């Protein structure tokens, strides 16, 4: 069996096959992983089934770094080569519809009966993955500017806001505050994006909550963009403002909240500059 480096052609073949399985997986249709592996073997350079399965796990890790879905049955395996990342990027470039194929459609079906969103602790130094794994994930996210991709995906962002709107109303109703639930507003939809937050809600005791929603289909450490105006409002209205980070959105939405000051939780990096003439 070949132990040599995978060629670009082999990487392209296995990536295309992985996405074929992933399409079945995200739509809930049955498929057979073993059949897919066996179907690939004649096309590859004398690879074993085990090496093909491990490469599928590598692809899961690449997709995790890209803030994308992966096949849960193929647990992400790290220490992959960047040539595999390039192969995944090539496939996505040739199939641009993939990124917008299901931006939260399953997550937002039937909002009136939407299940509460699981809200857990935010990422910290104490719960971060091993250093080598984290560095590979962050390197991919930086190289392909995953944060900017999510920011440009307006369908994803809108679906996330709509899901949080339903969550806030349901939480207030569960607390016996139907009066406050009726007052929750989707500010970015009704008034535009300039307010510095997306949703105006309330705590059960009536205190105002100004919620900025950031949504990704990726994992909890996927980077995100935040505007200068959002940061300013967060600083001005610290006691009311919060960032509601939705992740794993297309599968089963999970979330955590960040409260000002944001630089206590994340590293803020300037990504653009205003150019003024002398």
Helices and strands as residue ranges (DSSP letters): H 8-26, H 33-41, H 49-65, H 82-94, G 96-100, G 111-113, E 118-119, G 125-127, H 131-143, H 146-152, H 154-174, H 178-181, E 185-186, H 187-190, G 193-195, E 199-202, E 208-215, H 228-236, E 241-247, H 249-252, E 254-259, G 262-264
